[in-house]
Amino acid sequence: MHSHPNYVVYTLEAFRARIRLPNGTERISQRKAGEAYWNPAITHSVENLGTTSIHNLIVELKPGASCQ
């Protein structure tokens, strides 16, 4: 398990993964290369279900700052 604050992801290569939350909830995440998406703060583990490595660019939004 690891944690992220609110964050944006840009998918560099297509992937398929199982996401597990601390409460035991699971979901499958499947993304195409070139997709960008927002995620709220989370603690999770990621299991790669594909045959290639997962490569994403993740930008974490640190708390306490504001954008105006």
Beta strands, then each sheet from edge to edge (+ up, - down):
strand 1: 2-4
strand 2: 7-11
strand 3: 15-20
strand 4: 26-31
strand 5: 36-39
strand 6: 42-48
strand 7: 56-60
sheet 1: 1+ 6- 3+ 4-
sheet 2: 5+ 2- 7+
end
